[in-house]
Structure formats: structure tokens, C-alpha cells
């Protein structure tokens, strides 16, 4: 029996879906960071480094869908989140659907508020794949953020959950300004192979997929350590859920 070489690149299929009932066109498809890079200045430039390329080839970008400017103000022992009209282009009635100031007991630190912005994407694979959500460190707009992105990592083959953009506000003297088209986060995909070539595409939300995802929905309301459900999710998962969207 021929032994598989884990160091050879292996193609891995990852599907994405936007779970939003309206204005789905404002949410752009995940973009390959590798394909959007500038041309290398020489054969010794950063883009020519095999270690850099190995890492950035599997990075994908989620862009911000709308212009929004947020301000967080401390009032005594409480914190209030305000929408700054100058710099915001999303109707007032939509903001509560996407932007949330989390309760203080959820924060990492008592004096650093955490907000979340809903990103209606979920990702799926039919083979074991972990997805990490990372700060978009190559985008210059990150340098102006008054805090840090809270990253995370989970297996998308058994846990295709909706994403959130979680932000820890470290400097309350500054507004958080997010422009449409700016990178909100990077996504990094890891398979069982040490090297992988991620092939990403839009998928159909089939009846089987909808039914399976009901097992994930609202689980944090029932228990704390939801990752303890991974074994149950794997047992109940249909063998194939990934169905490419037909054109």
C-alpha cells in the first residue's frame, strides 16, 4: 500500500454560504489574499519567500459590508455604544441586527468593552478542516483600530456556524471606523495534511444541511462548553453535505 506523503500539497474543498434574507449582494465572497498581493519587486522580495507563500496561500479575506463609525463612552460603571452619523452609511433600523455591545460578564477585561458585528457567513467541508479567524494584519486600516480583534478556531466539517466579528475596545478615546471594502478578518484553513491547497466555492443550502445545522443553533444558550458536542455532531453528520452552488 502506497503511503501518502503529508508534505505534498493536497487540494481541500471548502464551501461558503451567506445566510442573510436581504441585501445579500453587499456581502462579498471571500477573497484569496494570495491572489490580491502586489507583484514582487525582485526574486528576493517578501512575495518570493516560500515560508510566506506557504502561509498566505491559505489565507482568505472577509471584507466589511458597510461604512460604520462607532463610539464607546463610559458613564460611571457602565459603557454605552453610540453610532456616529458622520462616517456611517447603514440605516438605523438595521444597526441593531448587526452590531452588539456584549454584556460585561462576557468581556475579557472589566475595562475593555467587547462588541460583536454579525457576519452572516458560514463555512463547510466534507473532510476534517479547522478554520481560524485572524486579524487582517496586512491591511493598514487595522493600525487605526482602537483595539484588537478576538480570534477563534473551530472545525468547519462538523461545526458550520455563523461567524461574528468580535472586537475588544482598548482605547475609548478613539472611534472605531470601518469602511466598506476594508478587510475585517483573515480566515486560515488547516486540514489533516501538513500542506493544503484550499479550493473555495459557494455552496447550496440543502435540506440536509439546514437540518444538520439545527443541531448547532443556539447551543451556547443551553451549555458553556459547546466544543464537548463535537463527538455528537460527528456521529449525527451525514457523510456528504458539501454541494456546490449551481450557476
Buried (B, 14 or more C-beta within 10 A) or exposed (E): EEEEEEEEEBEBBBBBBBBBEEEEEEBBEBBBBBEEBEEEEEEEEEBEEEEBEEEBBBBBBBBBBBBBBBBBEEEEEEBEBEBEEEBBEBEEEEBEEBBBBBEBEEBEEEEBBBBBBBBBBBBBBBEBBBBBBBBBEBBEBBEEBBBBBBEEEBBBBBBBBBBBBBBBBBEBEBBBBBBBEBBBBBBBBBBEBEBBEBEBEBBBBBEEBEEBBEBBEEBEEEEEEBEEBEEEBEEEBEEEBBBEEEE
